[in-house]
Amino acid sequence: MGKVQGNMKSCLQPVPKVLVSCRGIDGKNNALAVAYCCNCSFDPPMVMVGIVPSRHSYKMVKETGVFVVNLVTEEQKEMFDYLGSHSGKDEDKFVKLNIKVEEGIKVNAPLLADCPVNIECKVVDSIVTGSHEMFVGKIEYVHADKSLVDEEGNIKYSDVALL
Ligand SMILES: Cc1cc2nc3c(=O)[nH]c(=O)nc-3n(C[C@H](O)[C@H](O)[C@H](O)COP(=O)(O)O)c2cc1C
Protein backbone atom coordinates (compact mmCIF):
# COMPACT_ATOMS: atom_id res chain seq x y z
CA MET A 1 0.00 0.00 0.00
CA GLY A 2 1.59 3.30 -1.09
CA LYS A 3 1.11 6.19 1.30
CA VAL A 4 1.52 9.93 0.84
CA GLN A 5 1.47 12.64 3.48
CA GLY A 6 -2.11 13.50 4.51
CA ASN A 7 -3.52 16.87 5.59
CA MET A 8 -2.84 17.22 9.32
CA LYS A 9 -5.71 19.68 9.84
CA SER A 10 -8.45 17.31 8.72
CA CYS A 11 -7.01 13.86 9.36
CA LEU A 12 -9.51 12.85 12.06
CA GLN A 13 -12.87 12.54 10.31
CA PRO A 14 -15.77 12.14 10.59
CA VAL A 15 -16.37 13.98 13.83
CA PRO A 16 -19.78 14.66 15.36
CA LYS A 17 -21.14 18.02 14.32
CA VAL A 18 -23.12 19.71 17.06
CA LEU A 19 -24.65 23.05 17.89
CA VAL A 20 -23.42 24.59 21.11
CA SER A 21 -25.91 27.00 22.65
CA CYS A 22 -25.14 29.56 25.33
CA ARG A 23 -26.45 32.73 26.93
CA GLY A 24 -24.65 35.99 27.59
CA ILE A 25 -24.66 37.72 30.95
CA ASP A 26 -27.04 40.19 29.26
CA GLY A 27 -29.53 37.31 28.80
CA LYS A 28 -29.11 37.07 25.01
CA ASN A 29 -29.11 33.59 23.50
CA ASN A 30 -26.61 32.42 20.91
CA ALA A 31 -25.40 29.23 19.28
CA LEU A 32 -22.61 28.15 16.97
CA ALA A 33 -21.70 25.08 14.94
CA VAL A 34 -18.93 23.03 16.52
CA ALA A 35 -16.98 20.15 15.05
CA TYR A 36 -14.44 20.06 17.88
CA CYS A 37 -16.56 18.03 20.29
CA CYS A 38 -15.87 14.75 22.03
CA ASN A 39 -16.38 12.66 25.14
CA CYS A 40 -13.54 13.20 27.58
CA SER A 41 -14.60 11.36 30.76
CA PHE A 42 -16.95 8.41 31.37
CA ASP A 43 -17.11 8.88 35.14
CA PRO A 44 -17.96 11.60 35.89
CA PRO A 45 -19.52 12.07 32.46
CA MET A 46 -17.84 14.93 30.64
CA VAL A 47 -17.57 16.28 27.13
CA MET A 48 -15.23 18.81 25.61
CA VAL A 49 -16.00 21.50 23.03
CA GLY A 50 -13.42 23.61 21.21
CA ILE A 51 -14.28 27.26 20.62
CA VAL A 52 -12.10 29.84 18.88
CA PRO A 53 -11.69 33.00 21.00
CA SER A 54 -12.92 35.27 18.19
CA ARG A 55 -16.39 33.65 18.25
CA HIS A 56 -19.19 35.62 19.87
CA SER A 57 -20.12 32.48 21.81
CA TYR A 58 -16.63 32.22 23.31
CA LYS A 59 -17.10 35.22 25.60
CA MET A 60 -20.48 33.89 26.74
CA VAL A 61 -19.15 30.47 27.69
CA LYS A 62 -16.09 32.02 29.32
CA GLU A 63 -18.22 34.41 31.40
CA THR A 64 -21.08 32.12 32.38
CA GLY A 65 -19.23 28.80 32.60
CA VAL A 66 -22.11 26.86 31.06
CA PHE A 67 -23.15 25.61 27.63
CA VAL A 68 -25.47 23.10 25.99
CA VAL A 69 -24.43 20.58 23.33
CA ASN A 70 -27.32 19.99 20.92
CA LEU A 71 -27.20 17.03 18.53
CA VAL A 72 -28.38 17.87 15.05
CA THR A 73 -30.29 15.77 12.52
CA GLU A 74 -29.79 15.79 8.76
CA GLU A 75 -33.07 17.70 8.45
CA GLN A 76 -31.59 20.54 10.49
CA LYS A 77 -28.66 21.09 8.14
CA GLU A 78 -29.92 24.50 7.05
CA MET A 79 -30.07 25.76 10.65
CA PHE A 80 -26.66 24.22 11.35
CA ASP A 81 -25.07 25.91 8.33
CA TYR A 82 -26.57 29.28 9.20
CA LEU A 83 -25.45 29.15 12.83
CA GLY A 84 -22.03 28.06 11.63
CA SER A 85 -21.57 30.88 9.17
CA HIS A 86 -23.16 33.92 10.83
CA SER A 87 -22.12 35.56 14.08
CA GLY A 88 -24.20 36.63 17.04
CA LYS A 89 -22.01 39.75 16.95
CA ASP A 90 -23.98 40.95 13.94
CA GLU A 91 -27.50 39.70 14.56
CA ASP A 92 -29.74 37.73 16.89
CA LYS A 93 -29.59 34.37 15.13
CA PHE A 94 -32.37 32.93 17.29
CA VAL A 95 -34.78 35.67 16.18
CA LYS A 96 -33.64 35.45 12.56
CA LEU A 97 -34.22 31.67 12.39
CA ASN A 98 -37.17 31.65 14.76
CA ILE A 99 -35.43 29.02 16.86
CA LYS A 100 -37.59 27.32 19.47
CA VAL A 101 -35.92 27.42 22.87
CA GLU A 102 -36.41 25.57 26.14
CA GLU A 103 -34.75 26.43 29.41
CA GLY A 104 -32.01 24.31 30.90
CA ILE A 105 -32.88 22.47 34.10
CA LYS A 106 -29.42 22.72 35.62
CA VAL A 107 -27.76 25.53 33.69
CA ASN A 108 -28.81 29.01 32.66
CA ALA A 109 -28.55 28.42 28.93
CA PRO A 110 -31.01 27.74 26.13
CA LEU A 111 -31.73 24.29 24.73
CA LEU A 112 -32.50 24.09 21.03
CA ALA A 113 -35.93 22.50 21.47
CA ASP A 114 -36.09 20.86 18.03
CA CYS A 115 -32.79 19.03 18.42
CA PRO A 116 -33.33 15.40 19.52
CA VAL A 117 -30.70 15.47 22.28
CA ASN A 118 -29.55 18.39 24.47
CA ILE A 119 -26.68 17.99 26.90
CA GLU A 120 -26.42 20.57 29.68
CA CYS A 121 -22.84 21.19 30.79
CA LYS A 122 -20.93 23.17 33.39
CA VAL A 123 -17.36 24.15 32.57
CA VAL A 124 -14.92 22.55 35.00
CA ASP A 125 -11.70 23.24 33.12
CA SER A 126 -10.35 24.60 29.88
CA ILE A 127 -7.18 24.19 27.88
CA VAL A 128 -5.89 26.47 25.16
CA THR A 129 -4.61 23.94 22.65
CA GLY A 130 -3.80 26.26 19.77
CA SER A 131 -6.47 27.85 17.61
CA HIS A 132 -9.20 26.55 19.96
CA GLU A 133 -9.85 26.69 23.67
CA MET A 134 -11.16 23.30 24.74
CA PHE A 135 -13.87 23.72 27.38
CA VAL A 136 -14.29 20.64 29.54
CA GLY A 137 -17.95 20.42 30.48
CA LYS A 138 -19.29 18.22 33.25
CA ILE A 139 -22.61 16.83 32.04
CA GLU A 140 -25.37 17.96 34.37
CA TYR A 141 -28.45 16.74 32.50
CA VAL A 142 -29.29 15.01 29.22
CA HIS A 143 -32.60 15.64 27.47
CA ALA A 144 -33.47 13.04 24.82
CA ASP A 145 -36.54 12.55 22.64
CA LYS A 146 -38.69 9.82 24.19
CA SER A 147 -38.71 7.86 20.96
CA LEU A 148 -34.92 7.62 21.02
CA VAL A 149 -34.20 6.15 24.44
CA ASP A 150 -34.29 2.53 25.60
CA GLU A 151 -35.47 1.35 29.04
CA GLU A 152 -32.12 2.30 30.59
CA GLY A 153 -32.10 5.78 29.15
CA ASN A 154 -29.48 4.96 26.53
CA ILE A 155 -29.89 6.87 23.32
CA LYS A 156 -30.53 4.60 20.33
CA TYR A 157 -28.22 6.34 17.89
CA SER A 158 -29.10 3.90 15.12
CA ASP A 159 -32.66 5.32 15.17
CA VAL A 160 -31.68 8.90 14.36
CA ALA A 161 -30.01 10.32 11.27
CA LEU A 162 -27.51 12.73 12.79
CA LEU A 163 -25.73 15.27 10.64
C1 LIG B 1 -19.01 22.46 10.03
C2 LIG B 1 -18.55 23.58 10.92
C3 LIG B 1 -17.82 23.28 12.04
C4 LIG B 1 -17.37 24.31 12.90
N1 LIG B 1 -16.66 23.98 14.02
C5 LIG B 1 -16.27 24.96 14.87
C6 LIG B 1 -15.60 24.63 16.08
O1 LIG B 1 -15.37 23.46 16.40
N2 LIG B 1 -15.22 25.66 16.88
C7 LIG B 1 -15.46 26.98 16.58
O2 LIG B 1 -15.08 27.86 17.36
N3 LIG B 1 -16.07 27.31 15.43
C8 LIG B 1 -16.50 26.34 14.59
N4 LIG B 1 -17.19 26.66 13.45
C9 LIG B 1 -17.39 28.06 13.09
C10 LIG B 1 -18.50 28.74 13.91
O3 LIG B 1 -19.64 27.92 14.04
C11 LIG B 1 -18.86 30.07 13.23
O4 LIG B 1 -17.72 30.90 13.16
C12 LIG B 1 -20.02 30.79 13.87
O5 LIG B 1 -20.49 31.76 12.96
C13 LIG B 1 -19.64 31.47 15.18
O6 LIG B 1 -20.79 32.05 15.71
P1 LIG B 1 -20.75 33.14 16.89
O7 LIG B 1 -19.77 34.20 16.50
O8 LIG B 1 -22.15 33.62 16.97
O9 LIG B 1 -20.32 32.41 18.12
C14 LIG B 1 -17.66 25.66 12.59
C15 LIG B 1 -18.43 25.96 11.45
C16 LIG B 1 -18.88 24.94 10.63
C17 LIG B 1 -19.70 25.28 9.41
The ligand as an SDF file (V2000), in Angstrom:
LIG
                    3D

 31 33  0  0  0  0  0  0  0  0999 V2000
  -19.0080   22.4550   10.0320 C   0  0  0  0  0  0  0  0  0  0  0  0
  -18.5550   23.5780   10.9150 C   0  0  0  0  0  0  0  0  0  0  0  0
  -17.8210   23.2810   12.0430 C   0  0  0  0  0  0  0  0  0  0  0  0
  -17.3700   24.3120   12.9020 C   0  0  0  0  0  0  0  0  0  0  0  0
  -16.6580   23.9850   14.0220 N   0  0  0  0  0  0  0  0  0  0  0  0
  -16.2660   24.9640   14.8680 C   0  0  0  0  0  0  0  0  0  0  0  0
  -15.5960   24.6270   16.0760 C   0  0  0  0  0  0  0  0  0  0  0  0
  -15.3750   23.4630   16.4030 O   0  0  0  0  0  0  0  0  0  0  0  0
  -15.2150   25.6590   16.8830 N   0  0  0  0  0  0  0  0  0  0  0  0
  -15.4560   26.9840   16.5780 C   0  0  0  0  0  0  0  0  0  0  0  0
  -15.0800   27.8640   17.3550 O   0  0  0  0  0  0  0  0  0  0  0  0
  -16.0680   27.3070   15.4280 N   0  0  0  0  0  0  0  0  0  0  0  0
  -16.5020   26.3400   14.5880 C   0  0  0  0  0  0  0  0  0  0  0  0
  -17.1890   26.6630   13.4460 N   0  0  0  0  0  0  0  0  0  0  0  0
  -17.3880   28.0620   13.0950 C   0  0  0  0  0  0  0  0  0  0  0  0
  -18.4950   28.7400   13.9150 C   0  0  0  0  0  0  0  0  0  0  0  0
  -19.6400   27.9170   14.0400 O   0  0  0  0  0  0  0  0  0  0  0  0
  -18.8640   30.0720   13.2280 C   0  0  0  0  0  0  0  0  0  0  0  0
  -17.7210   30.9010   13.1630 O   0  0  0  0  0  0  0  0  0  0  0  0
  -20.0180   30.7880   13.8690 C   0  0  0  0  0  0  0  0  0  0  0  0
  -20.4940   31.7620   12.9590 O   0  0  0  0  0  0  0  0  0  0  0  0
  -19.6390   31.4710   15.1810 C   0  0  0  0  0  0  0  0  0  0  0  0
  -20.7860   32.0550   15.7090 O   0  0  0  0  0  0  0  0  0  0  0  0
  -20.7540   33.1350   16.8910 P   0  0  0  0  0  0  0  0  0  0  0  0
  -19.7710   34.2020   16.4970 O   0  0  0  0  0  0  0  0  0  0  0  0
  -22.1550   33.6230   16.9660 O   0  0  0  0  0  0  0  0  0  0  0  0
  -20.3220   32.4070   18.1240 O   0  0  0  0  0  0  0  0  0  0  0  0
  -17.6600   25.6590   12.5900 C   0  0  0  0  0  0  0  0  0  0  0  0
  -18.4250   25.9620   11.4460 C   0  0  0  0  0  0  0  0  0  0  0  0
  -18.8760   24.9390   10.6300 C   0  0  0  0  0  0  0  0  0  0  0  0
  -19.6990   25.2760    9.4080 C   0  0  0  0  0  0  0  0  0  0  0  0
  1  2  1  0
  2  3  1  0
  2 30  2  0
  3  4  2  0
  4  5  1  0
  4 28  1  0
  5  6  2  0
  6  7  1  0
  6 13  1  0
  7  8  2  0
  7  9  1  0
  9 10  1  0
 10 11  2  0
 10 12  1  0
 12 13  2  0
 13 14  1  0
 14 15  1  0
 14 28  1  0
 15 16  1  0
 16 17  1  0
 16 18  1  0
 18 19  1  0
 18 20  1  0
 20 21  1  0
 20 22  1  0
 22 23  1  0
 23 24  1  0
 24 25  2  0
 24 26  1  0
 24 27  1  0
 28 29  2  0
 29 30  1  0
 30 31  1  0
M  END
$$$$
